[in-house]
Amino acid sequence: MHPDSHDVAIIGAGAAGMMCAAIAGQRGRRVLLIEHSAHVGEKIRISGGGRCNFTNTQADLKHYIGCHPGFARQTLAGYTPRDFIALVRKHRIGFHEKHKGQLFCDDSSQRIIDMLRAECLQGRVQWMQPAKVDDVRRQGKGFALATSHGNVHAERLVVATGGLPVPKIGATDYGLRLAQRFGLHVVPPQPALVPLTFAPEPWKPYAELAGVARAVRVRCGKQSFDEDLLFTHRGLSGPAILQISSFWNSGDGLTIDLAPGHDIGIQLRQAKAQSRQSLLNVLAQTLPRRLAQTWIQNLGLAGERRIAELPDAKLAALGAALAGWTVQPTGTEGWRKAEVMRGGVDTAELHPVTLEARQVPGLHFIGEVIDVTGWLGGYNFQWAWASGYAAGMAV
Ligand SMILES: Cc1cc2nc3c(=O)[nH]c(=O)nc-3n(C[C@H](O)[C@H](O)[C@H](O)COP(=O)(O)OP(=O)(O)OC[C@H]3O[C@@H](n4cnc5c(N)ncnc54)[C@H](O)[C@@H]3O)c2cc1C
């Protein structure tokens, strides 16, 4: 056998690629893992504020979007959060639950990268890094790869090049272009889990709220999230907005309840009967003061006036404005700030158990390069592990 001949070549040593390499290698397959950057798992390293929100105990199909929402069912069922937690425990990595089933490393994301490297080592995975793949062609039943380190032959090729977010740490559209070159349909990629922006002029009254955070309910069409919102200079961010951004399309409006669980109109009218305080002081008992001030100004009310002097209708209008703030974002902060990519290789092109292209036997796609996008909260890594595992078992 020629030394540059492998059972499996995997392009991209990120979350899904390393998982796939380790599983295939431990099954006895001769695996070559090709990575173009000098580092591996860069997104793992920067994820979860450096502590990697590596899975979510509640992960199931409802936490994923894509053009064919049922596609991920089998893949997710084949490798669950429990399976990944067992691996993390085997490597004695401390972790904790932060919020709604989200599991984070106690110390550093590097522990997850080291764990995947150790699993690859156990599978005798061969690394080619940093290396560029210049060309990929069909050769017999397999693939011929022209790389910056010479020509390579592999029976099977797994594309694990990830999504487009954060180009400065190695994200490329290579996997999408390769899919298209082999005739696969690609759902147009868009930034997701991303802050939303507004036209500067209409945003002016809110720009000075930059830094104010608040638990809200945000709605876009039928989808809503109860999470924290953060005002920024150019628009809105925070988990509530990142979550809803995956459902937002250009032209859509958002409705935001800035005080979910409170009926501010009723609270203000009750306060009117009992309090000698100003409207602003009363409202600031429920809302951040700067936020209260902005909404009072929006309605042309004088915040310093005693609440007792204000008509009920005005107080009711203020309550309604806070409960149903409607806004129309004009864009997103783009790939630089997105956490994940929406769209990608159309799942209609892939087999759900093996993630192999139906029309190109031996060619597999895993991870974020596929049109399966998780919510915020560890779901995207769970998809990377599950799809990496599925392909690792199949190749
Ligand atoms: C700031 C940030 C924070 C995040 N936090 C979380 C979190 O806490 N929890 C969560 O679940 N998800 C999180 N995500 C999303 C998660 O990181 C990704 O969904 C996941 O890494 C996707 O795995 P992947 O293997 O498909 O792609 P990646 O992990 O991105 O790996 C792709 C690999 O392919 C390499 N590559 C690209 N092009 C080529 C090429 N042409 N040749 C060779 N190699 C190539 C890249 O360098 C990279 O190493 C976060 C993302 C970002 C940007």
The ligand as a Tripos MOL2 file, in Angstrom:
@<TRIPOS>MOLECULE
LIG
   53    58     1     0     0
SMALL
NO_CHARGES

@<TRIPOS>ATOM
      1 C1        -17.2700   32.9420   19.4520 C.3       1 LIG1
      2 C2        -17.9420   31.6010   19.3330 C.ar      1 LIG1
      3 C3        -18.3730   30.9560   20.4790 C.ar      1 LIG1
      4 C4        -19.0530   29.7330   20.3750 C.ar      1 LIG1
      5 N1        -19.4600   29.1230   21.5310 N.ar      1 LIG1
      6 C5        -20.1280   27.9500   21.4430 C.ar      1 LIG1
      7 C6        -20.5220   27.2650   22.6260 C.ar      1 LIG1
      8 O1        -20.1620   27.6570   23.7560 O.2       1 LIG1
      9 N2        -21.2620   26.1390   22.4820 N.ar      1 LIG1
     10 C7        -21.6030   25.6150   21.2540 C.ar      1 LIG1
     11 O2        -22.2810   24.5900   21.1820 O.2       1 LIG1
     12 N3        -21.1860   26.2270   20.1220 N.ar      1 LIG1
     13 C8        -20.4550   27.3520   20.1950 C.ar      1 LIG1
     14 N4        -20.0260   27.9620   19.0400 N.ar      1 LIG1
     15 C9        -20.2850   27.2730   17.7450 C.3       1 LIG1
     16 C10       -19.2800   26.1090   17.5680 C.3       1 LIG1
     17 O3        -17.9750   26.6070   17.8010 O.3       1 LIG1
     18 C11       -19.3540   25.5470   16.1570 C.3       1 LIG1
     19 O4        -20.6880   25.2550   15.8090 O.3       1 LIG1
     20 C12       -18.5140   24.2570   16.0560 C.3       1 LIG1
     21 O5        -17.1610   24.5600   16.3290 O.3       1 LIG1
     22 C13       -18.6540   23.6570   14.6780 C.3       1 LIG1
     23 O6        -17.7980   22.5490   14.5820 O.3       1 LIG1
     24 P1        -17.1420   22.1730   13.1670 P.3       1 LIG1
     25 O7        -16.1710   21.1040   13.4540 O.co2     1 LIG1
     26 O8        -18.1970   21.9650   12.1710 O.co2     1 LIG1
     27 O9        -16.3710   23.4890   12.7300 O.3       1 LIG1
     28 P2        -15.0910   24.1610   13.4100 P.3       1 LIG1
     29 O10       -14.9870   23.7840   14.8360 O.co2     1 LIG1
     30 O11       -15.1570   25.5880   13.0320 O.co2     1 LIG1
     31 O12       -13.8660   23.4680   12.6610 O.3       1 LIG1
     32 C14       -13.6070   23.6480   11.2830 C.3       1 LIG1
     33 C15       -12.1380   23.4430   11.0710 C.3       1 LIG1
     34 O13       -11.8690   23.4000    9.6860 O.3       1 LIG1
     35 C16       -10.7210   24.1780    9.4020 C.3       1 LIG1
     36 N5        -10.7870   24.5740    8.0050 N.ar      1 LIG1
     37 C17       -11.6050   25.4820    7.4170 C.ar      1 LIG1
     38 N6        -11.3400   25.5620    6.0880 N.ar      1 LIG1
     39 C18       -10.3390   24.6730    5.8430 C.ar      1 LIG1
     40 C19        -9.6510   24.2930    4.6610 C.ar      1 LIG1
     41 N7         -9.9140   24.8400    3.4880 N.pl3     1 LIG1
     42 N8         -8.6690   23.3490    4.7660 N.ar      1 LIG1
     43 C20        -8.3760   22.7710    5.9530 C.ar      1 LIG1
     44 N9         -8.9960   23.1120    7.1170 N.ar      1 LIG1
     45 C21        -9.9790   24.0370    7.0480 C.ar      1 LIG1
     46 C22       -10.8170   25.3280   10.3870 C.3       1 LIG1
     47 O14        -9.5550   25.9590   10.5820 O.3       1 LIG1
     48 C23       -11.2910   24.5820   11.6310 C.3       1 LIG1
     49 O15       -10.2270   24.0560   12.3770 O.3       1 LIG1
     50 C24       -19.3090   29.1540   19.1010 C.ar      1 LIG1
     51 C25       -18.8370   29.7950   17.9600 C.ar      1 LIG1
     52 C26       -18.1580   30.9970   18.0660 C.ar      1 LIG1
     53 C27       -17.6720   31.6550   16.8100 C.3       1 LIG1
@<TRIPOS>BOND
     1     1     2 1
     2     2     3 ar
     3     2    52 ar
     4     3     4 ar
     5     4     5 ar
     6     4    50 ar
     7     5     6 ar
     8     6     7 ar
     9     6    13 1
    10     7     8 2
    11     7     9 ar
    12     9    10 ar
    13    10    11 2
    14    10    12 ar
    15    12    13 ar
    16    13    14 ar
    17    14    15 1
    18    14    50 ar
    19    15    16 1
    20    16    17 1
    21    16    18 1
    22    18    19 1
    23    18    20 1
    24    20    21 1
    25    20    22 1
    26    22    23 1
    27    23    24 1
    28    24    25 2
    29    24    26 1
    30    24    27 1
    31    27    28 1
    32    28    29 2
    33    28    30 1
    34    28    31 1
    35    31    32 1
    36    32    33 1
    37    33    34 1
    38    33    48 1
    39    34    35 1
    40    35    36 1
    41    35    46 1
    42    36    37 ar
    43    36    45 ar
    44    37    38 ar
    45    38    39 ar
    46    39    40 ar
    47    39    45 ar
    48    40    41 1
    49    40    42 ar
    50    42    43 ar
    51    43    44 ar
    52    44    45 ar
    53    46    47 1
    54    46    48 1
    55    48    49 1
    56    50    51 ar
    57    51    52 ar
    58    52    53 1
@<TRIPOS>SUBSTRUCTURE
     1 LIG1         1 GROUP 0 **** ****
